[in-house]
């Protein structure tokens, strides 16, 4: 894998003010479900948090109530998902929930998990999480002194890229946050090659990205099960595509639903750049091709290393 700033004479990314206060949930909301990989049932409670606390997880089953901050510094290696760890406490498959929180502007949130350490998959999209946030509502967050804090956003100043074999992520400066995503499954004709560009805003995310579900290739299912993965996967929480027979549980919600789901994942993974209640996904045009969670988080680490804290 190779990573570098195309110009390295100065820092490539910087925090800038938005003129808007940080937000949190107006009230508590909760949901239960099955984890994709563990197959375990768990209950997640989303609670309001103070300004500056950011998004963080608490496992109520752990011996210690260690806070696992949703930041790239706590990201650990995981297969087919994104996982966080701190002080021996791990939280798995966080990407769909974090995608919804980032896109809806929930800057500060305490996330409590009962019954395991994996976030429920729900229907395989972020629809359930968006609906949960909408049911709770949002309000301005204040700190322990009752003061508001301005929300900051990372802005890319110079191009950056990262590649691994034939997969890559490129980011270039832009006046808005835009994500272009490409996938290619030449052996699976029903998926094939797909491209989509998406300009980030809450309304478009809710309508165009939120409903897209995770997907898998039918001929790979047994291999994944043998590896101890997708124990909680089913036709109720994923769309399944066969190399020979195409989609096995139609209809799709979009003709390019797999590509849209990749953008959903990217937003969740890039949200890990956030710290102290600020935005994670940078103002930039981000282009990803055949990228997965590992490449997403590696790129976020590169952004953090190249960040200028002004």
SULFEN-V808007 format. One line per field, one symbol per residue. psi: psi as a letter, one per 30 degrees, with the letter a starting at -180 (. if undefined). burial: 1 if it has 24 or more other ideal C-beta (glycine too) atoms within 12 Angstrom, else 0. A space follows every 10 residues. Layout:
BEGIN
psi->???
burial->???
END
This chain:
BEGIN
psi->kkklkfkgfl kfklklkfgk lllakflkll llakkeefgk klkkkkllll kffaklkkjf flekhkkjki lffgklklkh lkllkkhfkk klhfeeeeee eeeghiekkk jkkkgagkkk fbgfageeee eeeeeelllk klafggklkk klkkkkflkl lkljbgklkk klklfljkkk kkljiffief ebkkkkkkkj leeeeeefee fkllllkeff eeeeefgglh fgklffglkk kkeegakfil llflfheeee eeeeeeeeef fffkkhglke kljljkkkkh kaeeeeeeee eeeefgkjj.
burial->0010100000 0111110000 1111100011 1011111111 0111111111 1111111111 0100001111 1101110101 1111110011 1111111111 1111111111 1111111111 1111111111 0111010101 1000000011 1111111111 1100001111 1111001111 1110100101 1001011111 0100110111 1111111100 1001000011 1111001111 1100001110 0111011111 1111111111 1111111111 1111111111 1111111111 1111011000
END
